[in-house]
Structures are given as C-alpha cells and as structure tokens.
Amino acid sequence: MILLQMEGVGKNFGGLTALADFNLSLAPGELVGLIGPNGAGKTTVFNLITGVYRPSEGRIVFDGRDITGLRPDLITRCGIARTFQNIRLFGNLTVLENVLVANHLRLRSNPLEAVIRWGRYQAEEREMVAYSRALLEAVGLDHLAEEEASSLPYGQQRRLEIVRALATKPKVLLLDEPAAGMNPAEAEELMDFIRQIRKDFNLTILLIEHHMRVVMGICERILVLDHGLTIAEGSPAEIQKDQKVITAYLGVETGA
Amino acid sequence: MGKITLPRSGLYSLVAAAYRREPKRWGPMLTGAVILCLLLFIYWAGRNFNPYQVRILNLIGINIGLGLSLNLINGFTGQFSLGHAGFMAVGAYTTTLLMMPPAVKQMNFFMVPLISPLDEIQLPFIVALLLGGLVSALMGFFIGAPVLRLRGDYLAIATLGFSEIIRIVITNIRSVTNGALGLKAIPAYTNLWWSWGFALLTIFVITRLIHSSYGRAFKAIREDEIAAEAMGIGLFRHKMLAFTLGAFLAGIGGGFQASLLTTIDPNMFRFILTFEILLIVVLGGMGSITGTVIAATIVTILKEVLRGVEAPMNLGFISLPGIPGMRMVIFSLLLILVVLFYREGIMGQRELSWEGLFGPRNGRPERGVEA
C-alpha cells in the first residue's frame, strides 16, 4: 500500500527548473530521507506536497485522493503536516497557544458559539487544551506552556515546531532540516525524539537533512536530489557508496 | 519599561488577598463591580454634566467601539486596513435613512427627491442601527473578497481606495444620499446609555472572540501566514471573518455618530476619519483591547483640550490668527513619534487584567504586595 505518491512531478519558476520528473512513494510507517546539496530542490518537494506551490506537471496522490494543487490548509486537513527550515513559530503566542492553534482545524463550533460560549464550544475548548497539554507533556515541554514561544532556546523551538505539527494529527510528517544548527549531542537527542514520535503517533516521515549522521542513523531509505533531478535512491549504505552522490557533494577529481 | 509601583496597604492588599485565594470567583465579581461603577458614573454624568461634557463622554464610548473594531482587523489579525471611514459612512447613511421621519426627509431632499420606498420608511433606532451594521458588513464582505488576497502596503492602499470610492459614490447618488448637501436634523437618539452600551458590547464580543480558538487563529495569521496555513487555518475565511465583523461594528459606530452629531455629509468620511481611529489603535497598542479603551479615552479628550491651539493666539509680541486643523497636526506628530520611538503604544500586545493587578506574577518575584 502506498500512502503518499508523487508521479512525475516538476516545478519551473519561469525558465528555472527547480524540480523535474520527481517520483516518490511513501508506504505507511516509512522513514525516508531527502538529501542533496543546497539548492537541489528539497524544500521545493515539501512546498509542492503541502500546496505552497502548485506543480507545473505531474500529480500528487495522498491516501487515494488526488491532492495536486489543493490549498495548503486543506492538505493539512487531509493529514500532512510539516515543519519549516527556518523556524516559523507564532513568536508572540505562548507555547501552549502555538499547539492550540494547530487544533483549530478540528473545531466545529462557529464564531458565534465561540463568543457566546454556549453549547459545544466549551467542551471543544477543554478538549483542545487537554490534548495540547498532553502533547506538551509527552515531549517534555509542559513546564514551558505559558512562556512566549520566541523566548525558548533554539533546540526547544525546533521541538515545539514538531509538536505543533503533531497537534494537527497528521498521518505524514514532513520535517525540513530538524537538526539544523544542532551540536552532535542535540542531534542525537533529536534522533531519539523522531524515533519516539514515529512509534507513538504511527507516523510516516519524510525528512530533509544535511546532518549526515542523523540521515544515515534513522532513515530506512534515502533519495538524493541534485539540481532538481533525482540522482540516487536506496538504503543509507548504498547511498554512501554511490559515485554520483559523492560527485554531487564533493565534485569531480580532475587530477592536475 | 518602567515598573508600576503598587500601593502597599489598605483596600489593595485586601482585594489582592481575596483575589489570590479564589481568582475564579473574584475575577468576574471585580469585573462586575467595575461595570457597575461605570454605569453609576454614566447615570451621574447624565444628570450633572453639561451638554458639552456629555457629548465628549458619548464620543469616548463610540470611539472605544470603533477603535476595537479596527484593532480586530489591524492589530489582532494583522491585516492593515485603512478603510474604516468608508464602512462608517455606509453605516451612518443607512441608519440615518432608515430612521429619519418622512417629513424630515422631505425637508432634506429639496434638490433631488429621495427614491421610493426610502422616503416613507421609518424604523426604530435599534433596527436601523443593526441594518446599518449589516449593510456595512455586506460591503466589507464584497470589498474583502478581492482585497484580502493582498498583503501589507498593498492591502492598506486598496482598502483606502475602496473607502474613497464609497465616499465618492455617496457624494454622487443624490437621490439616495442627498449628495454633498448631506443630511441634517437627524433624530438625536444617541445618549450615554446607547454609546456606552455599544462600547461595552463591543468589548465583550471582541474579548470573547480573541480569547477563543478563532482569536488564536487570527493571531496566528498575524504572526506568520505561511505557518498558519500549514497548520490548517483557512487564511481567506478567517481574514474575511475579522474584516466583516470589523466592518459591521464600524457601521454601527457610524450610525451612532450620525445620531449624535445629528448631521452628516460625505466630507466627514474622508481619510482623516480613518486616521483618527487608527491613531487610537496604534497609540493604545496594536493587539491590545485595554490599550484601545485607554487610548480612545485619551485621544477623544485630548482632541477637545487641544482646541486651544486652533484659537487665535496673542503671544505678546506677535498675535497668530486661529488655524483650523492645527489639532490634527499635533495628532499626526504624535503618531509619528509613537511609530518612531514607542512602537508598542501604551499597552503593546498586553492587557490589563485582574491577574496582572492582583495575582502572583507567574515565576517573577512579587512586587510590593506582600511587603
């Protein structure tokens, strides 16, 4: 069974081809890595899946449904959540509020009910708060619930962004460079964290990462992009030996 | 930020102690007490203030409502709109045309007769107000649909443009609005109860909305549209909600103002009117309800106090003729200074709350209370 499938997806910005003929199929429960040099088109893949960009060609099918060109908020509703390369938390809101915002898509009360606070709104609000607090507790951020998100240290902001994405109750989680700017110890901690949430939330994860230790450490399958083209695909061991990958990262030895 | 030193003894510590024991019970009671005091004050003011002072008090109430409605759009949702004067105009004209007695209408429309059936309609004030709000909300809905796809400066310019279009249309459809002649002898229903009822109701609605899941969604959009959308928040739907509700409240505020001033004409609703409301929002703090309430009070009173600068002045060695509009120069300077040096305004995004006044400050050492 395939959960997320991209078939021949391409994206051009004017004359620039950011991504060409990209194919990806994620089976439920997989943890796949997406690597490549800067500007290879990795984040473009994420932006295409989440609807930030509309593909120039090809189609994207999620859970049996064609989601090509759907609005980002509707794609999130389908069950795809993401984090961002440059952290995009709601800085002036508290940690708890950040997670609560991601519960909003399940709210059924209308604005009038929310103002009057009659009927189901109260119950829904209680449920949202309980779920968000439980999530924060599960990842050890509960003691910071009332702090402003922007006041958190970097590592915890990254973690909060992942928790916020989890609060939308996704089936697929897209992580854009979660280990960026982390030291080896923090990266190690992050790997454990990703393994843990994958197990606890039954997640399928697609991961962009430059931190090779993280990629090789947790991914079961890796795709390598270079200049918008898929140059290799395989297990971490295969990728490490792949000549094209080595060339893409290190260049060609010209032998003077 | 300067720390506020709190009084150390007497009533304060008594209330603070009670509040801290049972905040859930004392919070609403304190709020009730404040509202009761306000109502008593209004009652007292209605009997003892002179008409000029009553009028200022009325304006404060209306300006609180107008400020909050703009703050909902600009401060909380982060969509910088400059179209408030247009919505106020729609509300003011709709309300006036619906509640004005037919005889007065005939007097007003001596150049071009008012079209049927408007010339015979006379509805109760409250119904006319609500309809004024609804027409304004409808206008907000149709303007918002194309305009809210824009961001930042472009949105500001587009809303400003639509506001001017509304004004020009009102000037030109003489058989409905009486054109540049305006409408005079509007029944003066607005009194302190109406204007402050409007203020209190607006405070209630906006506070509840902002502290609900919808309010969090608004703030998320303000903080980061891309992230908000990635969290499943429909940008367009939520922006439209804030914009339309803002337009609704602006329309009602316009209706109250028309009935307070008893005369309206298209030139009242120039950009300068939006600017006055914007000044309240920016001065009070974009995204602060209590800030808007405080700023609305200050700005409205200041506007009267500063009338002095428009009067002819004799400085002994030179006598200056009165310059009408000097007040607005001072307000403009004030806005420039706030934006340059004190962007947060009075409150920033914070709120005055019982928790802040009496509660143990979370994590931080307590100030002055226990000592």
Interface residues (C-beta under 8 A of the other chain):
Chain A: T50 V52 R71 P72 D73 L74 T76 R77 A81 R82 F84 R88 L89 F90 G91 N92 L93 E97 L100 V101 A102 N103 H104 L105 L107 S109 P111 A114 V115 I116 R117 Y121 E124 E125 M128 E146 R164 A165 T168
Chain B: V205 R208 L209 S212 S213 Y214 R216 A217 K219 A220 E223 D224 I226 A227 A228 E229 A230 M231 G232 I233 G234 L235 L241 L245 Q349 N362
